[in-house]
Amino acid sequence: MDVLLRRFLRAGIRRGLGGNWYWFLLAGATFVLRRALNDRPGAVSTVTVSPGEQVLISVRDRNTPPASVSAADD
């Protein structure tokens, strides 16, 4: 379904730029429909940070075990 909508979007923009302004309507409607169908959930997590606090965000491979933290690292 997404492939078909993507083709409509590309054709609508291409033909709209070619001078047929009503194709922009098709492109706009297709864009909104694709966004509605591919709705991804919002934020994974939210954190409130007060002045003076710090937040460390790290990214790792999910298959790799977390690194061990020793007291000497502080």
Backbone torsions as a table, in degrees:
resi	resn	phi	psi	omega
1	MET	NA	-40.7	-178.7
2	ASP	-65.4	-33.6	179.3
3	VAL	-64.9	-42.2	178.9
4	LEU	-64.5	-44.2	178.6
5	LEU	-64.7	-36.8	178.0
6	ARG	-65.0	-38.2	178.2
7	ARG	-66.4	-41.1	175.7
8	PHE	-61.4	-41.6	180.0
9	LEU	-62.7	-48.5	-179.8
10	ARG	-64.1	-42.3	179.8
11	ALA	-66.1	-40.0	179.7
12	GLY	-64.1	-42.2	178.5
13	ILE	-68.2	-44.8	-178.2
14	ARG	-62.1	-46.6	-179.3
15	ARG	-73.4	-30.2	175.7
16	GLY	-65.8	-41.5	176.4
17	LEU	-69.0	-23.1	177.9
18	GLY	-76.2	-6.9	175.9
19	GLY	122.1	-11.5	178.8
20	ASN	-93.7	91.6	-172.4
21	TRP	-62.4	-28.4	-177.9
22	TYR	-68.6	-17.8	174.9
23	TRP	-69.2	-24.0	175.0
24	PHE	-64.1	-30.6	176.5
25	LEU	-64.1	-43.2	176.5
26	LEU	-62.5	-43.2	179.9
27	ALA	-63.7	-42.7	179.3
28	GLY	-64.3	-44.1	178.8
29	ALA	-64.7	-39.2	178.7
30	THR	-66.2	-39.7	178.8
31	PHE	-61.6	-45.8	-180.0
32	VAL	-64.7	-41.2	179.2
33	LEU	-64.3	-42.9	178.1
34	ARG	-62.5	-40.5	179.1
35	ARG	-64.9	-38.2	-179.7
36	ALA	-69.7	-39.2	-178.8
37	LEU	-75.5	-30.2	-178.8
38	ASN	-100.8	33.1	-177.8
39	ASP	-65.0	119.7	178.1
40	ARG	-99.3	149.7	179.9
41	PRO	-63.3	160.6	-177.7
42	GLY	-71.2	-144.6	-175.9
43	ALA	-64.6	145.3	177.2
44	VAL	-75.0	-39.4	-178.0
45	SER	-152.2	148.9	173.2
46	THR	-125.6	142.3	-178.8
47	VAL	-134.4	131.8	174.6
48	THR	-92.3	124.2	-177.5
49	VAL	-110.7	124.5	177.3
50	SER	-88.2	159.9	177.0
51	PRO	-57.5	132.8	-179.6
52	GLY	94.8	-15.8	178.5
53	GLU	-86.2	157.8	178.5
54	GLN	-127.1	149.4	177.5
55	VAL	-126.6	129.9	177.2
56	LEU	-106.5	120.7	178.1
57	ILE	-112.1	123.5	179.3
58	SER	-128.2	152.7	-179.7
59	VAL	-124.3	133.1	178.9
60	ARG	-143.6	165.4	176.0
61	ASP	-69.0	133.1	-176.4
62	ARG	-65.5	-20.5	-179.8
63	ASN	-85.3	-11.3	179.8
64	THR	-91.3	131.7	178.9
65	PRO	-67.1	151.4	179.4
66	PRO	-63.1	149.1	179.3
67	ALA	-71.9	145.8	177.9
68	SER	-79.7	144.7	-179.5
69	VAL	-112.5	124.7	178.2
70	SER	-105.3	164.4	-178.7
71	ALA	-68.2	-21.4	-178.2
72	ALA	-73.6	-19.7	-179.1
73	ASP	-73.5	-20.0	-177.9
74	ASP	-72.0	NA	NA
